[in-house]
């Protein structure tokens, strides 16, 4: 899953659950994301996110795969 797809899914998830989401560009091509009071950094490079990076983003935001479906 690419960074743009992930951010879109996070926004839809926030809308469905009534959570707040805030995004701010950080250094380089990294996006800081606050979702329901939890923060993570998403690298916005071309291609898919590495599995370990994706796993850490889910852990930072306290999410499961079930919450990120389309």
Secondary structure, 3 states (H helix, E strand, C coil): CEHHHHHHHHHHHHHHHCCCEEEEECCCCEEEEEECCEEEEEECCCCECCHHHHHHHHHHCCCCHHHHCC
